[in-house]
Amino acid sequence: MDIRRTLLIKDTIDFEGSLPATTSVTRIAACAVIANPLAGAAVDDLSALVPYGAELGEKLIKEALSLLKRPVTSYGKGAIVGTSGDIEHAAAIIHPRMGKPMRDAIGGGQAIIPSNVKIGSAGASIDVPLGHKDDVWSFDEIDTMTIMVSGAPRPDEIVVVVAVADGGRPRPRVSKAGAVPAKSNQ
C-alpha cells in the first residue's frame, strides 16, 4: 500500500450557539491519502483492497488517539474515492477489516462504526458520521465531522478517514422523546 500523505485534524469545541459547551468536546480525524491500485480497471475482484482496511485502521486510530487526551466516546470512518475509482473500492477498505483494529485500540466498541463513502475530485469534502462506541441509540453522540484534504484525492487515489471524539455534541438537547433542556456544565 502506498501512502502519499497523512493528515491529522484536531477540533475542540468549547462554545456552541453562543453558549458554553456542556462539556468541551475534542474530535480527531486521521486521514491517509493512498494510491488506488484498481483505479481505471473494470474488475469485480476487490480482494486486493480488503487488507488495506486493517492496516489503515491500525495506523490511523493510533495517530488519532495520540491527539485525544480523554477516552473515546464516539467514532466513525469514511473514504473519498478519486474519479478513476469505484465506490466499492472504498467499501472494500473500510467495511470488512477496519473496525477490529479500531475497537482493539479503544478497548471496546459494541456499536457499529458509522461510515460514509463517496466519489470525489481533489478538494472534495466528506461528512464522516460519528456515533457512540457502545450504544447506537445514544442520541447525544450522533454527530458529523466534515473532512477535506487539500489536493486529494487525485483520480487514482483514495482518502481514508478514521474519526474519534471524547464526547458527543457540545450542547445536546434532543433525545428519542424530543427536545430536552441542556445539562448544566456546573
Secondary structure, 3 states (H helix, E strand, C coil): CCEEEEEEEEEEEEEECCEEEEEEEEEEEEEEEEECCCCCCCCCCCCCCHHHHHHHHHHHHHHHHHHCCCCCCEEEEEEEECCCCCHHHHHHHHCCCCHHHHHHHHCCCCCCCCEEEEECCCCCEEEEEEEECCCCCCHHHCEEEEEECCCCCCCCEEEEEEEEECCCCCCCCEECCEECCCCCCC
